[in-house]
Each structure stands twice: as structure tokens, then as C-alpha cells.
Amino acid sequence: MTSPAPQDLVVTQATRADWPVISGWAAAEGWNPGLSDGPAFFAQDPEGFFLGRIDGEPVSAISVVNYGADYAFLGCYLVRPDLRGHGHGLTTWKTALAHAGNRTIGLDGVVAQQDNYRRSGFELAHRTIRFTGTAAEAASPTGVRPAGPADLAAITAYDSACTPADRPRFLGEWLTGPGHRVRVRHDGDRLTGYGVIRPGHDTLRIGPLFADTADDARALFAALTADVPGREVAIDVPEPNTAGVELAQEAGFTPLFETARMYTGPVREHAQERVFGVTTLELG
């Protein structure tokens, strides 16, 4: 049987209605997407998601989500397993990449694709390691509380200091999504960190976990996991944050897989030392 050629592929923008297809493929790859990620993803850039179809059937996907005028993030790069190796992924990639314009593009690349990303102009910034483990039985620590609507402005400002771009539209959905639990830590009136835990296809997911210090991160991690004793939890830790790696190891979590944070150019200065857990591998 002859496989469809790349010229048979039609790549168009995906809609929210297409998200179950994309997230289903991601789940099949073992990426454990969140159960309610779609609304937050599309809120940031509703034109940043793409599907390739042959005869109307989805066969490939990618997202190139724009954050402001200078930065975009690439994710959800997938081809249906039975149609890999025929150029459909590359065709989808080339079509979608134009959406970023002249922005610097970031991604979290799986090991198998990292050489291809280098050939496309991406350079390694650092490794990110996914740790998984079982949430321990523990009392919720003092000094951490659930976030409320009054915390939105402080969280948004704190988040902006920890990321290469502002993302208020994304956060507006991420902090209030179904099943998303948000915890904050303060020193007096000053926010010293926040974290989110949400349900995924396979395990619960922590992300982001942003904090001033290892003690702040440890308290937030404990608060996020205290509500779910005995449940499996995953967190993606940037390898340069050795305190974050130690935190995951101290909790008894073990490495599951790694990705590479890569960029096509410079990104704005941000407090990488506060990133104990990235928000999501799909949108940075």
C-alpha cells in the first residue's frame, strides 16, 4: 500500500474542538498532559495550534504559541505513529513556524528530536528532568495557603519575573482550571512563591513551582502534595536548579525522562533560580 505523500497533507489552524485529538496523542506518547490544559493553552494564543490532515483525517500536530512581540514557544509536535517517516511532521513544522514571525522560539525537546531541532537553529539552554513519585502522608506546612482572587495580581507579577514573557491570559485560565489547586507563600505582605497541582492523564502534575528559596519551594511542594497522599505526582525540574533536583529526590521521586530546553535566540532575563518546576513542557 502506498503511503500518502507530504503534498497530500493540508495544515490548518486547530481549534479548541481539536484539542482532544492532540492531547490524546500526547497521552499515548507518555507525556501525561493535564486533563484541563486546553482552555489555558488556547487562551494564550488561539491561533497558535495546528493540525495536518489527509483526506480530512488528522495525522500531525504542533503548537507555536506567541507570547507578546518577542517570544514564542513550540510544543505538541506529534505525528500519528502509523504515518511517521513520510515527511508529514516536517511539513507541519514549516507551516506552523511562520506563525512566530521574528520571535525567539523556545521548546522542550524530547531526546529523539534534539538533533533535528539543532539543525533548525535551536540551541541547548539546559536539560529538564521529569521526576515522579508518591505523595507522602504529611500535614500541610505553616505559612502556605490556598490562593484566592485577591492574589491574582501578585501571582501574575511574580510569574513574569520567572519566565521569558508575560502571560496574564494564560494564568487567568491556569489558576482557575477544573481540578487545579494553587498554593501561595508569603513573607509578610510579599509573595515568596507559588505552585499549582493539577490532574493529568496518568498522574497528578505540579507546575509551575516558582519560589524565592529552597525553603519556600519545599514548603509549597509539601502543601501541594499534602492534599493527595498516596497519589502519583510528576514534576519537571530544570537540571541547573540543583536545589529543585534535591527537593524531588528528598521526596523519594525518581527520574522518568528528560527533555532539553532550547531556544533559537536570546530571551529576556528572568529569575531561573526561582524555577523549581516548569509550568508545562507544551507551553514553557
Salt bridges, closest charged atoms under 4 A:
ASP18 OD1 - ARG53 NH2 3.04
GLU29 OE2 - ARG84 NH2 2.53
ASP37 OD1 - ARG198 NE 2.83
ASP45 OD2 - HIS99 NE2 2.78
ASP82 OD1 - ARG80 NE 2.82
ASP108 OD1 - ARG261 NE 2.83
ASP115 OD1 - ARG118 NH1 2.79
ASP151 OD1 - ARG145 NH2 2.82
ASP159 OD2 - ARG167 NE 2.70
ASP166 OD1 - ARG268 NH2 2.95
ASP187 OD2 - ARG190 NH2 3.77
ASP212 OD2 - ARG190 NH1 2.65
ASP212 OD1 - ARG274 NE 3.77
ASP215 OD1 - ARG218 NH1 3.09
ASP216 OD1 - ARG185 NE 2.62
ASP227 OD2 - ARG183 NH2 2.71
ASP236 OD1 - ARG130 NE 2.70
ASP236 OD2 - ARG205 NH2 3.31
GLU239 OE2 - ARG127 NH2 2.40
GLU250 OE1 - ARG218 NE 3.36
GLU258 OE1 - ARG127 NH1 2.28
